[in-house]
């Protein structure tokens, strides 16, 4: 008796009905004996390991363009701490990093495995999963190691500050080269929220979002509250609509800033609704944060504040400008400032940010009264 299943179909789940069956009532094999019209046979299995922070996951999505072009019929599985951010239209299986996922992957075999994380657990997973070809980083004798020469440059920039400081490659360029590809400006893949909230914003004005935080750990990147207040007031005077952005950690701060500058702050929200708010902005001023990657992914203009990182690692796709303090930072990749002589963020001037905003989105022209 022939099998009634097409387990090699991209839609096949095994534990629950597939989407075509739920929507159209079809079976893998129709009554005529022909395959279902939605039958999409998988040819090849690809696994991406990128556990990392949510922003790191977003900035790895450009790689999907090339993988789909090189392996159009392959099934792509991605394991991460943040599977909800991955585009379901491109990533077939979005797996959260759990013990259950580890069990599944240990019983699977892939044609191509790409691990772009240098964390011990990610490298151990890369070592344990079966794959014909592996790229990136692996655990050898309990030590994080490059799988081949293509990953060595990225590893060296992570362990030697002087090597990192002389690097002139962007992050997308680095990960493409690790996989044996050349980077040609492939963009982030970030799905817009399906439901939009009715934000109370002045629609006749350019909307500028000010993302004021940088988390609790990286305090070396903090800009003084007085500067944010001065910037918000200056932008408002120029005719922009200004809204403050941030997470729960910035709630008290943003509440205070909004009151002092008399600009809008709607509160902090879950990820998808925060993305929707960013999507209402024409331009976002932010440090190196998750909001930076969301802004880039949504195709918005961006003024990126940078002080402790190598500016070459950021790919803005022609959407923005990088602004840095007038005096150089002496605390490269340090969470807290250790410079006893000065703190570089005290030399990031409000006019610098204001000028960058104006160059990306000119101030609206004041309305003139018509003469009768």
Buried (B, 14 or more C-beta within 10 A) or exposed (E): EEEEEBEEBBBBEEEEEBEBBEEEEBBBBEEEEEBBEBBBEBEBBBBBBBBBBBBBBBBBBBBBBBBBEBBEEBBBBBBBBBBEBBBEEBBBBBBEBEEEBBEBBEEBEBBBBBBBBBBEEBBBBBBEBEBEEBBBBBBEEEEBBBBEEBBEBBBBBBEEEEEBEEBEBBBBBBBBBBBEBEBEEBBBBBBEBEEEBEBEBEEEBBBBBBBBBBBEEBEBBBBEBEBBBBBBBBBBEBBBBBBBBBBEEBBEBBBBBBEBBEBBBBEBBEBBBBBBBBBBBBBBBBBBBBBBBBBBBBBBBBBBBBBBBBEBBBBBBEBBBBBBBEBEBBBBBBBEBEEEEEBBBBBBBBEBBBBBBEEBBEBEEEEEEEEE
